[in-house]
């Protein structure tokens, strides 16, 4: 029989709280593991950018160019904010730069994977023709 909370000592209450927190954490971990949430790495975000869109070599070249242009435009905006006379704290610039570089790298990795898929597909087609 479990004693009432009022009848427990402070140490027993703390121990009970720790046990409850651990049970909740384990339950969340089991749910995350069973649904496959742990299997998806952040590096796969670049793959998610394209979803199930078909492979197209011409569009990959355009994607590369557009990514470079978008990154450059983002940098211009960041620098405009930084050099404005009202900006005193560099943390907004630093955070924006870090995020822009991270997203650029993710997108570039996704484009590179798509490019490799196109090359592999072309190689298979050439081998089948022989």
Backbone as ProteinMPNN parsed JSONL, in Angstrom:
{"seq_chain_A": "XXXXXXXXXXXXXXXXXXXXXXXXXXXXXXXXXXXXXXXXXXXXXXXXXXXXXXXXXXXXXXXXXXXXXXXXXXXXXXXXXXXXXXXXXXXXXXXXXXXXXXXXXXXXXXXXXXXXXXXXXXXXXXXXXX", "coords_chain_A": {"N_chain_A": [[0.832, -1.165, 0.0], [0.58, 2.192, -0.866], [1.799, 4.992, 0.805], [0.105, 8.036, 1.816], [0.784, 11.208, 0.283], [1.166, 13.281, 2.084], [2.036, 11.943, 4.298], [4.579, 11.172, 3.752], [8.164, 11.512, 4.012], [10.432, 14.27, 3.298], [12.637, 13.332, 1.815], [11.601, 10.939, 0.788], [9.601, 11.96, -0.847], [11.124, 13.351, -2.757], [12.519, 11.215, -3.887], [10.36, 9.78, -4.967], [9.482, 11.655, -6.864], [11.697, 11.7, -8.609], [11.617, 9.06, -9.542], [9.151, 9.088, -10.892], [9.693, 10.98, -12.927], [11.749, 9.625, -14.3], [10.348, 7.369, -15.205], [8.551, 8.586, -16.977], [10.383, 9.682, -18.85], [11.562, 7.314, -19.841], [9.288, 6.176, -20.991], [8.745, 8.038, -23.034], [11.084, 7.716, -24.499], [10.809, 5.069, -25.368], [8.555, 5.32, -27.0], [9.583, 7.072, -28.974], [11.641, 5.475, -30.021], [10.202, 3.235, -30.954], [8.619, 4.314, -32.96], [10.424, 4.973, -34.859], [11.683, 7.39, -34.779], [14.256, 7.88, -33.927], [15.821, 7.014, -35.936], [16.105, 8.826, -37.989], [18.413, 10.972, -39.159], [19.804, 14.294, -38.741], [21.211, 14.974, -41.052], [19.747, 13.982, -43.119], [17.924, 15.827, -43.861], [18.402, 17.294, -46.14], [17.703, 15.48, -48.107], [14.991, 15.379, -47.752], [14.184, 17.732, -48.792], [13.624, 17.469, -51.482], [11.748, 15.471, -51.594], [9.486, 13.424, -53.291], [10.012, 14.279, -55.853], [10.703, 14.075, -59.351], [13.858, 12.996, -60.799], [16.041, 15.246, -62.454], [18.413, 16.369, -64.571], [18.843, 18.907, -65.716], [17.364, 20.591, -64.068], [18.747, 20.25, -61.684], [21.116, 21.661, -62.121], [20.031, 24.232, -62.243], [19.002, 24.369, -59.653], [21.365, 24.414, -58.139], [22.453, 26.875, -58.927], [20.397, 28.596, -58.095], [20.44, 28.15, -55.334], [22.968, 29.172, -54.656], [22.514, 31.861, -55.351], [20.403, 32.523, -53.6], [21.703, 32.212, -51.141], [23.658, 34.174, -51.338], [22.0, 36.464, -51.471], [20.852, 36.353, -48.924], [23.098, 36.798, -47.348], [23.692, 39.418, -48.103], [21.483, 40.763, -47.011], [21.939, 40.236, -44.287], [24.379, 41.608, -43.884], [23.533, 44.203, -44.469], [21.858, 44.74, -42.323], [23.718, 44.548, -40.248], [25.521, 46.661, -40.767], [23.949, 48.829, -40.367], [23.252, 51.88, -38.629], [21.891, 51.561, -36.234], [22.304, 49.054, -35.21], [23.78, 47.297, -32.653], [24.365, 44.99, -31.273], [26.064, 42.105, -32.12], [25.009, 39.546, -32.174], [22.642, 38.818, -33.561], [23.444, 38.994, -36.237], [25.521, 37.096, -36.223], [24.12, 34.737, -35.52], [22.31, 34.6, -37.678], [24.109, 34.288, -39.806], [25.291, 31.834, -39.122], [23.058, 30.1, -39.274], [22.335, 30.446, -41.974], [24.597, 29.39, -43.265], [24.517, 26.77, -42.341], [22.059, 25.846, -43.398], [22.597, 26.203, -46.105], [24.643, 24.329, -46.464], [23.216, 21.956, -45.896], [21.291, 21.962, -47.96], [22.989, 21.964, -50.198], [24.196, 19.48, -49.857], [21.982, 17.838, -50.229], [21.381, 18.418, -52.908], [23.71, 17.461, -54.073], [23.496, 14.722, -53.513], [21.255, 14.135, -55.081], [22.325, 14.65, -57.566], [24.271, 12.632, -57.742], [22.544, 10.446, -57.796], [21.33, 10.822, -60.273], [23.55, 10.491, -61.97], [24.188, 7.799, -61.414], [21.861, 6.57, -62.34], [21.993, 7.223, -65.08], [24.329, 5.806, -65.724], [23.453, 3.174, -65.322], [21.536, 3.021, -67.339], [23.192, 3.253, -69.584], [24.714, 0.924, -69.317], [22.743, -0.983, -69.663], [22.128, -0.599, -72.32], [24.287, -1.669, -73.643]], "CA_chain_A": [[0.0, 0.0, 0.0], [1.369, 3.412, -0.992], [1.367, 5.986, 1.802], [-0.341, 9.321, 1.291], [1.883, 12.147, 0.061], [1.36, 14.073, 3.308], [2.683, 11.112, 5.306], [5.941, 10.872, 3.31], [9.204, 12.472, 4.374], [10.937, 15.046, 2.168], [13.486, 12.438, 1.025], [10.727, 10.014, 0.062], [8.929, 12.736, -1.905], [12.122, 13.605, -3.808], [12.742, 9.931, -4.555], [9.161, 9.509, -5.755], [9.505, 12.575, -8.009], [12.73, 11.218, -9.528], [11.103, 7.835, -10.171], [8.097, 9.478, -11.841], [10.353, 11.616, -14.066], [12.439, 8.586, -15.057], [9.341, 6.547, -15.893], [8.059, 9.382, -18.113], [11.45, 9.741, -19.842], [11.656, 6.002, -20.495], [8.105, 6.005, -21.847], [8.971, 8.853, -24.232], [12.159, 7.086, -25.278], [10.25, 3.877, -26.025], [7.694, 5.799, -28.091], [10.468, 7.575, -30.024], [12.338, 4.348, -30.641], [9.273, 2.357, -31.667], [8.097, 4.993, -34.155], [11.521, 5.198, -35.791], [12.136, 8.775, -34.676], [15.694, 7.924, -33.694], [16.513, 6.59, -37.151], [16.268, 9.926, -38.925], [19.515, 11.858, -38.793], [19.651, 15.639, -39.292], [21.807, 15.074, -42.383], [18.773, 13.561, -44.101], [17.021, 16.929, -44.182], [18.618, 17.652, -47.532], [16.93, 14.556, -48.924], [13.584, 15.719, -47.598], [13.896, 18.922, -49.587], [13.102, 17.079, -52.79], [10.621, 14.56, -51.465], [9.385, 12.441, -54.373], [10.095, 14.933, -57.164], [11.523, 13.27, -60.272], [15.232, 13.423, -61.067], [16.184, 15.999, -63.693], [19.761, 16.935, -64.595], [18.772, 20.336, -66.019], [16.887, 21.28, -62.879], [19.801, 20.219, -60.669], [21.996, 22.815, -62.394], [19.295, 25.43, -61.827], [18.942, 24.346, -58.192], [22.666, 24.869, -57.635], [22.569, 28.313, -59.169], [19.425, 29.28, -57.239], [20.933, 28.065, -53.959], [24.044, 30.163, -54.529], [21.904, 33.194, -55.397], [19.66, 32.73, -52.351], [22.682, 32.388, -50.071], [24.247, 35.508, -51.517], [20.991, 37.466, -51.087], [20.722, 36.315, -47.463], [24.278, 37.471, -46.793], [23.536, 40.862, -48.328], [20.543, 41.246, -45.987], [22.607, 40.22, -42.984], [25.343, 42.703, -43.834], [22.792, 45.467, -44.41], [21.421, 44.927, -40.935], [24.88, 44.746, -39.395], [26.153, 47.975, -40.928], [23.027, 49.921, -40.061], [23.741, 52.586, -37.441], [21.155, 51.203, -35.018], [22.694, 47.72, -34.754], [24.892, 47.32, -31.704], [24.635, 43.619, -30.826], [26.376, 41.262, -33.286], [24.48, 38.178, -32.055], [21.685, 38.567, -34.64], [24.239, 38.744, -37.442], [26.232, 35.829, -36.04], [23.138, 33.649, -35.604], [21.83, 34.536, -39.055], [25.182, 33.732, -40.63], [25.417, 30.414, -38.785], [21.895, 29.394, -39.82], [22.424, 30.479, -43.439], [25.631, 28.443, -43.684], [24.034, 25.421, -42.046], [21.031, 25.501, -44.377], [23.26, 26.091, -47.402], [25.338, 23.035, -46.481], [22.194, 20.904, -45.982], [20.718, 21.966, -49.305], [24.034, 21.55, -51.138], [24.345, 18.032, -49.712], [20.82, 17.238, -50.878], [21.569, 18.554, -54.358], [24.797, 16.552, -54.445], [22.944, 13.362, -53.521], [20.397, 14.021, -56.27], [23.223, 14.612, -58.722], [24.826, 11.282, -57.777], [21.472, 9.547, -58.222], [21.176, 11.002, -61.721], [24.7, 9.852, -62.61], [24.028, 6.348, -61.287], [20.775, 6.181, -63.232], [22.53, 7.306, -66.438], [25.267, 4.696, -65.895], [22.657, 1.95, -65.478], [20.94, 3.042, -68.677], [24.26, 2.976, -70.555], [25.068, -0.498, -69.191], [21.645, -1.767, -70.236], [22.181, -0.451, -73.781], [25.427, -2.434, -74.173]], "C_chain_A": [[0.889, 1.245, 0.0], [0.864, 4.427, 0.04], [0.911, 7.279, 1.121], [0.856, 10.258, 1.211], [2.193, 12.946, 1.332], [2.118, 13.288, 4.376], [4.137, 10.795, 4.947], [6.911, 11.94, 3.804], [9.663, 13.208, 3.114], [11.797, 14.168, 1.253], [12.659, 11.461, 0.199], [10.009, 10.728, -1.082], [9.883, 12.996, -3.075], [12.378, 12.327, -4.595], [11.555, 9.566, -5.442], [9.125, 10.385, -7.008], [10.522, 12.106, -9.047], [12.25, 9.971, -10.262], [10.045, 8.168, -11.212], [8.714, 10.091, -13.096], [11.056, 10.571, -14.921], [11.461, 7.698, -15.824], [8.81, 7.295, -17.117], [9.112, 9.449, -19.211], [11.61, 8.413, -20.577], [10.472, 5.755, -21.411], [8.268, 6.804, -23.136], [10.048, 8.247, -25.119], [11.638, 5.862, -26.019], [9.36, 4.287, -27.192], [8.554, 6.3, -29.254], [11.177, 6.462, -30.758], [11.389, 3.502, -31.477], [8.687, 2.997, -32.922], [9.179, 5.3, -35.163], [12.05, 6.62, -35.76], [13.63, 8.907, -34.469], [16.474, 7.598, -34.947], [16.821, 7.738, -38.091], [17.33, 10.891, -38.42], [19.283, 13.244, -39.373], [20.221, 15.781, -40.695], [20.816, 14.691, -43.475], [17.814, 14.683, -44.48], [17.182, 17.375, -45.623], [17.84, 16.754, -48.474], [15.451, 14.911, -48.882], [13.209, 16.942, -48.424], [13.214, 18.556, -50.895], [11.884, 16.168, -52.701], [10.617, 13.542, -52.592], [9.402, 13.097, -55.756], [11.021, 14.132, -58.071], [12.922, 13.868, -60.459], [15.294, 14.14, -62.406], [17.518, 16.729, -63.658], [19.746, 18.441, -64.856], [18.345, 21.117, -64.778], [17.904, 21.274, -61.752], [20.752, 21.387, -60.868], [21.323, 24.113, -61.966], [19.192, 25.52, -60.305], [20.24, 24.854, -57.579], [22.802, 26.384, -57.759], [21.629, 29.096, -58.249], [19.867, 29.259, -55.777], [22.04, 29.079, -53.72], [23.481, 31.579, -54.489], [21.171, 33.498, -54.094], [20.611, 32.967, -51.182], [23.31, 33.776, -50.143], [23.266, 36.602, -51.095], [20.809, 37.516, -49.575], [21.902, 37.028, -46.824], [24.188, 38.981, -46.958], [22.595, 41.446, -47.277], [21.191, 41.294, -44.615], [23.594, 41.377, -42.849], [24.65, 44.059, -43.775], [22.321, 45.763, -42.992], [22.619, 45.248, -40.051], [25.464, 46.153, -39.535], [25.204, 49.139, -40.664], [23.464, 50.58, -38.754], [23.035, 52.183, -36.148], [21.557, 49.847, -34.457], [23.918, 47.819, -33.859], [25.316, 45.905, -31.308], [24.885, 42.723, -32.038], [25.723, 39.881, -33.248], [23.46, 37.858, -33.147], [22.404, 38.245, -35.938], [24.902, 37.379, -37.357], [25.278, 34.644, -36.168], [22.616, 33.49, -37.028], [22.85, 33.923, -39.987], [25.34, 32.232, -40.392], [24.274, 29.608, -39.399], [21.967, 29.338, -41.339], [23.455, 29.467, -43.932], [25.194, 26.998, -43.452], [23.013, 24.981, -43.096], [21.62, 25.362, -45.779], [23.929, 24.718, -47.519], [24.343, 21.881, -46.611], [21.631, 20.813, -47.399], [21.744, 21.512, -50.336], [24.265, 20.042, -51.058], [23.179, 17.304, -50.378], [20.927, 17.294, -52.388], [22.643, 17.582, -54.834], [24.312, 15.1, -54.481], [22.073, 13.135, -54.752], [21.252, 13.895, -57.531], [23.848, 13.217, -58.873], [23.775, 10.269, -58.231], [21.273, 9.618, -59.735], [22.317, 10.31, -62.461], [24.595, 8.328, -62.553], [22.945, 5.839, -62.231], [21.239, 6.196, -64.69], [23.498, 6.163, -66.718], [24.526, 3.373, -66.086], [22.024, 1.876, -66.855], [21.979, 2.718, -69.748], [24.662, 1.501, -70.51], [23.983, -1.383, -69.806], [21.658, -1.706, -71.764], [23.27, -1.319, -74.401], [25.085, -3.862, -74.411]], "O_chain_A": [[1.839, 1.335, 0.778], [-0.335, 4.687, 0.136], [1.296, 7.565, -0.013], [1.817, 10.125, 1.969], [3.353, 13.247, 1.613], [2.761, 13.872, 5.248], [4.854, 10.209, 5.758], [6.547, 13.101, 3.991], [9.323, 12.813, 1.999], [11.683, 14.262, 0.031], [12.982, 11.189, -0.957], [9.832, 10.16, -2.16], [9.498, 12.877, -4.238], [12.446, 12.351, -5.824], [11.746, 9.089, -6.56], [8.778, 9.91, -8.089], [10.231, 12.116, -10.243], [12.454, 9.842, -11.469], [10.043, 7.591, -12.3], [8.305, 9.762, -14.21], [10.97, 10.623, -16.148], [11.725, 7.322, -16.966], [8.639, 6.698, -18.179], [8.782, 9.289, -20.386], [11.774, 8.392, -21.797], [10.631, 5.186, -22.492], [7.962, 6.301, -24.218], [9.935, 8.265, -26.344], [11.991, 5.644, -27.178], [9.405, 3.669, -28.256], [8.271, 5.976, -30.407], [11.301, 6.498, -31.982], [11.732, 3.097, -32.588], [8.3, 2.289, -33.852], [8.885, 5.841, -36.229], [12.805, 7.009, -36.651], [14.213, 9.939, -34.801], [17.671, 7.877, -35.019], [17.725, 7.623, -38.918], [17.164, 11.538, -37.386], [18.625, 13.366, -40.406], [19.76, 16.629, -41.458], [21.02, 15.037, -44.638], [16.967, 14.49, -45.352], [16.214, 17.788, -46.26], [17.369, 17.203, -49.519], [14.743, 14.756, -49.877], [12.033, 17.155, -48.72], [12.321, 19.268, -51.355], [11.083, 16.104, -53.633], [11.621, 12.871, -52.83], [8.872, 12.54, -56.717], [12.015, 13.573, -57.607], [13.133, 15.071, -60.301], [14.679, 13.705, -63.38], [17.733, 17.603, -62.818], [20.55, 19.175, -64.281], [18.899, 22.175, -64.479], [17.927, 22.199, -60.941], [21.154, 22.035, -59.901], [21.967, 24.992, -61.394], [19.282, 26.607, -59.734], [20.223, 25.627, -56.621], [23.208, 27.071, -56.823], [22.008, 30.127, -57.693], [19.687, 30.244, -55.061], [22.049, 29.767, -52.699], [23.92, 32.402, -53.685], [21.298, 34.592, -53.545], [20.357, 33.821, -50.332], [23.468, 34.457, -49.13], [23.659, 37.563, -50.434], [20.632, 38.593, -49.005], [21.729, 37.779, -45.864], [24.564, 39.734, -46.06], [22.875, 42.504, -46.713], [21.024, 42.259, -43.869], [23.636, 42.046, -41.816], [25.13, 44.969, -43.099], [22.383, 46.902, -42.529], [22.539, 46.13, -39.196], [25.857, 46.767, -38.542], [25.607, 50.3, -40.731], [23.99, 49.906, -37.868], [23.553, 52.451, -35.064], [21.185, 49.519, -33.331], [24.954, 48.355, -34.253], [26.491, 45.657, -31.039], [24.012, 42.593, -32.896], [25.868, 39.113, -34.2], [23.418, 36.721, -33.618], [22.014, 37.325, -36.657], [24.852, 36.597, -38.306], [25.588, 33.663, -36.843], [22.494, 32.371, -37.526], [22.503, 33.128, -40.86], [25.503, 31.458, -41.335], [24.505, 28.547, -39.979], [21.691, 28.296, -41.933], [23.212, 28.763, -44.912], [25.468, 26.117, -44.266], [23.096, 23.87, -43.62], [21.193, 24.504, -46.552], [23.8, 24.036, -48.536], [24.593, 20.931, -47.352], [21.511, 19.726, -47.964], [21.411, 20.758, -51.25], [24.504, 19.397, -52.078], [23.373, 16.271, -51.018], [20.599, 16.326, -53.074], [22.496, 16.954, -55.882], [24.679, 14.342, -55.379], [22.141, 12.083, -55.388], [20.935, 13.127, -58.439], [23.945, 12.688, -59.98], [24.091, 9.337, -58.971], [21.072, 8.597, -60.393], [22.09, 9.625, -63.458], [24.883, 7.647, -63.537], [23.104, 4.788, -62.851], [20.916, 5.286, -65.452], [23.499, 5.606, -67.816], [24.921, 2.549, -66.911], [21.974, 0.81, -67.469], [21.689, 1.998, -70.704], [24.921, 0.898, -71.551], [24.286, -2.416, -70.403], [21.245, -2.658, -72.427], [23.178, -1.668, -75.578], [25.934, -4.634, -74.855]]}, "name": "protein", "num_of_chains": 1, "seq": "XXXXXXXXXXXXXXXXXXXXXXXXXXXXXXXXXXXXXXXXXXXXXXXXXXXXXXXXXXXXXXXXXXXXXXXXXXXXXXXXXXXXXXXXXXXXXXXXXXXXXXXXXXXXXXXXXXXXXXXXXXXXXXXXXX"}
